[in-house]
Amino acid sequence: MNKTVAFVALTGGLALTALVLGLPQLVAPHPATPVTPVAPVAPPPPATTAHGSLTMTSRLSHPYIIPGTSELFVTVDVTGAEVPGAKRSPVNLAVVIDRSGSMSGYKLAQAKQAARHLVGQLRDVDRLAIVHYGSDVKSLPSLQATAANRERMLQYVEGIWDEGGTNIGAGLHAGRSHVATARSEYAVNRIILLSDGQPTEGVTDNAGLTQLVKGIRAEGITVSAIGVGTDFNEDLMQGFAEYGAGAYGFLEDAGKLATLFQRDLQQAATSVARNVELSFELPAGVELAEVLGYRANQAGRTVRVPLPDFSAGQVERVVTRLKVQGTGPGSTVEVTGLKLAYMDLLKDAAVESEAKLSAVVTEHQEEVLAKQDKDATVYATRAMSAKNLKLAAKALQEGRREEARGYVQQNQALFQEAAEVVSPAAVAGDLAEQKAVLQEYEQADSEAAVGAAVKRSKVKAMKSFGKLGSTY
């Protein structure tokens, strides 16, 4: 491990040690103050609000802080309402399939099988367009999925062949135009993109393709992205899903494509909310350190975090690190105000939910530890570990194996520190996952194996950040 990585790992470990052990940073201890044992006390219950199809549950890692500057985490879980027995919503879909030369054989055969399976799941009220792209783009225009049209769709799938380069932009443009023909008639409009390679023709730069997806989303169309194999640009495909408010999936084996197509159809057909945005209002004395793993925009004292569209039962978690000024002992400090705004598809109306989180100031560091929120501590540790895992994947991809191992070993230390607060059982699974990552890195002895390890690490990081329902 080089000196820079060792230093980052050490300082990161010390910083999180202070957090997981309930010792807020940048505050000198008070040696003259007698240490009084404090029995473990349950932290204040999380704040839960639900005024529509989404429930927001928020909590602080440290409901008690000491005077001076402290760092703490805010965790917010957003959950889509379950709708037992409800009929699924009609959907307006376009499936956009890569048929470039690299898809020849098994991959394309499985993609066609997945498309046939998708057609079989549709009902008369649904619509589907089938787009396939190589250097050029061909498509079956959007059709209502009547029995006769479903047969036509199946016949069209049979005629897809492999050829040419990878013109992802043209495929997305075609999917967009087909979905747009009936967009106003449907509450749920979605593109499912499949690719196994890098864009080689048409628009090939990440910025241009991302801008295209932003435009598609601005028209009310969701984009989900599924990458197959080890050669596609996972950062680009993840960005498609993020900016498109859809889901991202990675498959080494194209044989599982039908499962992912069905899952994405299920999410689309059970959508309960779209245009979802979580915002943090920061009072004076509170500063944003970072929003972990999500895009965030700060204007003045307001931090806005866009979230994906939500289906029934879907859960997404946002973890934010804040710097808070503790005042006099016994006082209460407002940490943040929260607002969740979205279009409720069950009510067909715009909905907002609000909550506030506050911390109590105490002189006793042992009281900070005793009243620490263990669940929030685990969530925060996972989110911090995800930062390291992304760095590890990048280092492995670029051939810096020792550096990659160093980041994963740092994660092991983070979870071991957390175990001292929350119990070993609470993070046993996390430690086992980090051990498995190390073993995978050590055994990655080919370009394909390295590519697969990198992609799996980035998927794991997305889930650890809290993208639980939007990561397949």
N, C-alpha and C positions, 0 to 999 in steps of 0.2 A: 504494500500500500504506500503511495507517495505521501510526502509530508503534508501537502495541502489536504488530501483526503483524510489523513489521520487527524489533522487539526479540526476539520469540519465535523468529523465523527465524534471527536472528544467534546467539542463545545456543544454540539447538538445533544449529546448524551447528558451533559451536565445541565443544560437548560431544561430538558424534559424530566430529568431526575427531580429537579426542584418542583416541577409541576405535579408529577405523579405522587410525590411524597408530601404534597401540600405545603411546600415552602415557597411562597411567592418570591420572584426574583428581584434583584436590585435593591434589596432592603437589608440593612445590617441587622444581625441578631441582637438581642438585648440580654447580655450575659448576667446582668444584675437581677433580672427578673426571675423569681423562683419558678421552677417548672412544676406545674400542677397537673397531675395526670387527668386526662379528660376521657370519660367513657365514650366509646363509639356511639354516635347519635345518627339516626337516619337524617339525610339531608332533606331540605324542603322538597315537597313533591314537584314533579315537572309541571310546567304550565301547559294546559291542553285547551285548545279552542277549536270549535267546529261550527261554522255557520253555513255550510253547504256541503258539497261533495268531497271536500278535502278536510282532513283533520291535521292541525299543527301542534306538535308536542315539543316544547323547548325546555332546556335545562342548562345550568352552569356547572362546569367542572368543580368550581370552588364557590359555593354560596357564602362562605366566610373568607375574608381577606384581612391582611394586617395593614396598618397605615403605610403610606408611601405608594410606590409604583408596583403593581402586581401584573402578571400575565395570567390570563385564564382563557378557557375555551367555552364557547357557546355551541351547543349542538341542537339542531332543529330537525325533527323527523316530520315529513309530510306524507300522509297516507290517503290513498284513494278509497272512497266508500265502497263497501261490498254491497252488491245489489242482488240479493238472492231471488232467483226465479224470474229475474227481468229478462226480457227479450234483448238480444244483442242489437246494437245499432246497425243500420245499413252502412256500407262502406263504399267509397269510391277510390279504387286502387290502381296503381300502375306498378307492375313488376318489371324491373330493368336488369337484364341479364347480360353479363360479359360473355361473348362468344369468340374472343380473340384466340389466336393460335395456341396460347398456353392452356386454354380450357379444353383442348381436344381430348377425346377419349373419355375416361372415367368421370372427370369433373363435369363436363358438359352433359353427359348421360344423367348424372345425378341432379344437375340443375334442371334438366327437362322433367325428370321425375318429380322434383319438388314443385315445379310449376303445375304439373298435372294434378298433384295432390292439392295444391292451392285452389285450382279450379273446382275440384270436387267438394271443397268446403263452402263454396259460395252459394248464395240463395238468389232467388229471382230479383230481390230488391237491391242487390249489390251491383256494382259495376267494376269491370277490370279491363285494363289495357295491357298488352304484352309487348315489351320492347326488348330487342336484342341488338347489341352493338359490338363491332370490331373496329375496323377503320371507318366503316359507314354505319348507318343505323337503319334498321327495318322494324316495322311494328304492325300489330293488329290494333286498330283504333279502339278506344273505350267503348265497350258494349255492355248493355244490361245483361246480367247473368241468367237469362232464361235457359231452359233446358236446351233449346235449339242453339243458342249462342255458346253455351258451355261446350257443346259438341264441336262447334266451330273453333273454339279456343284450343281444345285438345288437338284437333287436326293441325292447327297452326304451330303448336309446340313441336309436333313431330317434324316439321320442316325446318327447324333451326339447325344450322350447321356452324362449324368453327372456321374462322378465317380472319386474317388481318391483325391490326394493332389493337390498342386499347384507347378508345375515344370516349372516356367517361363523361366528359362535358356534353357531347352530343346525345348520349343516352339519357342524361338527366334532362336536357332541354326537351327531348321527345316525351319523356314521362310527364314533365310539367305541362306540356301543351295538351296531352290527352286527358289528364286529370282535370285541367281547367275547363274542359268542355261541359262538365256537369258539376263543377265545384259549388255553385250556389244552391244546388238541390240537396246537398249532403252536409251533415255536421262534421263528418269524418272524411278527410281527404289525405291520402298517404301514398308515398313512393317507397318501394322496397328495392334498394340497389344491391346488386351482387357483383363483386369483382375479385379476381385472383391476381391482379398485377398492377403495375405502376401505369399512370396515364402516359401514353406515348404519342398520341395524335390529338389534333384540335387544341383545346386549352389544356396545358400540361402543368402550369405552375399552381402551387397550393393556394396562393392568394386568389387567383382568378376563379378556381373551382369553388373555393369557400364562399366567395362573393356570390356565385351562382346559387349555391344552396341557401344563402341568406335571402336572396331574392325570392326563391321558391317558398321559403317559410313565411316571408312577408305577405304572400298571397293566400296564406291560410292552409298551405299544404305541408304536411309533416314528411320528413325524410328519415328512413331507417337505412343503415348500411351494414352489410354482411360481407366480411372478408374471408376468402377461402385459401388455404395453403400458407406458404411462408414467404411469398414474394411481394404481396401487396403492401402499400404504404399504410400501416396501421394508424399513424398519427393523422393522416388525411382522412381516412374513413371514420375515425373517432370524431374528428372535427365535423364531418358531414352530419353525424348523428346528433352532436351537441348543438350545432347551429340550426339543424333541422328539427330540433325538439323531439327526435325519435329515439331509436335504440341502436346499439352497436353490438355486433356479434362476430366472433372469430371462430372459424372451424378449420382444423387441419384436414379433417376427413369430410369431403363433399357428400358422403353418404348420409350425413345428418342434416342436410339442407332442408329437407321436407319438414323436420321438426321445428327448425327456426322460422321457416315461412309460416307454419301454422301458429307458432307462438306470436309472431308479429301480427298476423291476422286477428288473433284473439285479443291482443292489446288494442288494436285499432277498433275492433267491434265492441269492446266494453269500455271505451273512453268515457271518462266522467268529467274531465277538465282539460282546458287548453289555454294557451297564453298565460302560463303560470309564472309568477314572479314573486320572489321572497326579498324583502328589503329590511335592512337594519338601520335604525335611527340611532346615531351615536350622541349621547349627551356630552356636554362640556366635561373635560377630564378623562374622556374615553377615546382611545385611538385604535384604528384598525391596524393589526399586524399583517394578517393575511386571511383570505378565504381559501380553504384547502381544496384544490382539485376542481374548482368551478370558475367559470368566467365571472368577473364581478366588475361593476362600474361604480365608482364613487364620485358623487357631486356634492360638495359641501359636507354636511354631516350625515348624508344618506348613502348607503351602500346597497346596490341592487344586484340581485343574482337571478338570472333567468333559469327556469327549470323546464324539464321536458313535459310533454303532454302526459296526463295520468290516466291509467285504466283502473278498473275496479280492483281494489286490494293492493295496488302498486305502492311501494315505499321508496322514497328517496331521502337521503340524509345530508345535511349541510353542516360542516364543522368550520367554525371561525375562531381565530385567535385574536384576542383583544388585549390592549394595555389599559389598565384601570388605575385611577388615583384613589387610594383609600384615604379617608379623612380621619376625624377623631374616633377613638374607640367607642363603640356603642351606636354609631351612626349607621344609616343605611345609604348605600350608594346605588343610584340607578345605573345599570350596566348597558342596557340597550332596549329600545322599543322595536318590536317585530311586526311586520305586516305581510300577509300573504294575500295576493290579489290574483284573480283568475276568472276565466269564463266558465261558469258552471253549466255543463251540458245537460245535467239532469233537470236543472231549473230553467235552463235557457236564459240565464241572466248573469251579469257581472257580480262577483262576490268578493268581499274583503273580510279577513279575520285579523285580529290584532292581539298582541300580548306584550307584557313588560317583564323584564328580569332585573332583579336587584340583588346586591350582596351586602352582608352585614360586616362592619369593620370590628375586628377584635385585636387585642394586644398579644394574644396567645397563639403562637404558631401551632401548638398541639391541638388547639380547637379547630384551626383550619383543616388539619389532617383528619380529625375525628368526624367532621361534618362534610367531608369531601364526597362528591357524587361519584360513586364507583362506575356506574354505567357510562356517564359522560367521560370519565377517565379512560375507559376502554376505547370508546369511540374516538377520542382525541389521539390516543396512542396509535390506533390503526391509521388514522388520517396522516399522522406524522410519518409513520412507517411507509405509507404510500409514496411520499415524496422521495424517500431513499430508494424505494423499489424502482421508480421511474429513472432515477439517476443510475441505478445498477444496470437496468436494461440498456440504457444508452451506452454505458461503458462496455458492456459485453458486446453490443453490436459493433462497437468501434475497436474491438480487440483488446481492451484494457481489462483483462480478466481479474487481476489482483484487486484493482479498484472496485470492480463489480462485487467481488466477494466481500470487500470491506464494508460496502453499504448494507449488504444483507446481514453481516455480523453486527453492524450497528443496530439494525432492527431487532435482532435477538436480544441485545442489551436493553433496548427500550421496553420490550415486553417482559423481560425479567425484572426490570425496575417496577413496571406496572403491577406485576404479580405480588410485590410486597405490599401493595395498597389494596388491590381488589381480590386477591386470592389466586394461587397458581391455577386453579381449575378454570377461572374466567378467561385466561389467555393461553391455555394449553394448546388449543387448536391453532392459534396464531403462531405460537412457537414451532409447532409441527410444520406449518406451512412454510415458514422461513427456512427450516431445515431442508425441506423438500426442494425449495428454490436453490439452495446452495448445492445440493446433490445434482440437480438438473444442470446448473451452470458447469459443474465439474465434468459432467458426462457429455456436454454438447461438443462433439468432436467433428462436426461437419457444418457447412454453411446452412443447410436446411435445419439442422438441430439447433443452431444458434438462433436462426430466424424464428423458429417455433418457441424457443425459450423466451426470447424478447417479447413476442406477442402475448404469451401467457402471463408474463410479468406485468405487462401494461394493463391487461384485463384485470388481474388481481389488484393492481393499484387503483383502477377505476372503482372497483367494488369497495376497497378499503377507504377510499375517499368518501363513499356514501352513495355512489351511483348504483343502487342495488337492483332496482326494477328495470332500469334502462340499459343494463349491460347483460348480454346473453352469455 
